[in-house]
Amino acid sequence: MTYADRRTVLAGLAGAALSASVLNAFAASPAHAADLYASNTDLYTRLAGKEGTDFARRYKRHELFDNSDNLRQPFNRTTIMAIHGGGIEGGTSELCLGIAGYHPATLAVQPAGGPVHDYWMFEGTRVSDNGELHVTSTRNDDRSALSMAACSLNVLSLHGCTAAQAGASAGVPEAVVVGGLNADFKRYLHEEFQAAGFHTIDGSTVPALAGEDPDNICNKTLLGKGAQLEMTAELRQSMFDAGHFSRSERPTHTNAGFDAFVGAARKAIARLEDRPDQAIL
């Protein structure tokens, strides 16, 4: 969708009696628009001094320490990413934290004592025009993000799209496109989301959202494959209390749908990590 197309869509929506939160959901979904910046490095260079005002980066790499001669410590296998978080593709930051095992507002481990995963997020923090900060996943060259992907067996990358981009039906616009090169991960995600009542679409049927390019950061793992979720605006909005989809309100207004989606994703990750080929010998 080009920026001109986006303005046309928003102009058409403006005539309808839609809440500001719905408009934000659509405005925060510039998936595959013509990017203003050629890469993250280009963005950081041209917006030098703007980190903390225009954009932010948040990440967590869990400390690993093994100084024992005869015992082995667990190794974190999976990293969760929201490379278009904040106001770029609304809801993806909160979902990233939730799937990683953290409450999006307090960062408390949730559920208490549950497994946690590494995470990395790039977030638009402007009042408006966050879509201009979108850098497509094959051009993300942030060194911290790349290093986290490269030292992980698995990456789950979260994105936002429109129902039209996903090919979702008008009757069921709440959908998630499951993509990436890890076929087993995709299968587990499909199965767990469907068991939780969510409508899934196979990314292989939506080439623009398939996440199958080896240069996609979700596939730049130790195994050379990962998974990508493209969630429609309607699905993302449904996971937060009505009227509270602004960036400042989302972390404290998640609902049962959010919990169900996060829980399903975490079950899929647990199944994947339990496979023999995930063992670190």
Beta strands, then each sheet from edge to edge (+ up, - down):
strand 1: 55-60
strand 2: 78-86
strand 3: 118-124
strand 4: 154-161
strand 5: 175-179
strand 6: 199-202
strand 7: 227-232
sheet 1: 1+ 3- 2- 4- 7- 5+ 6+
end
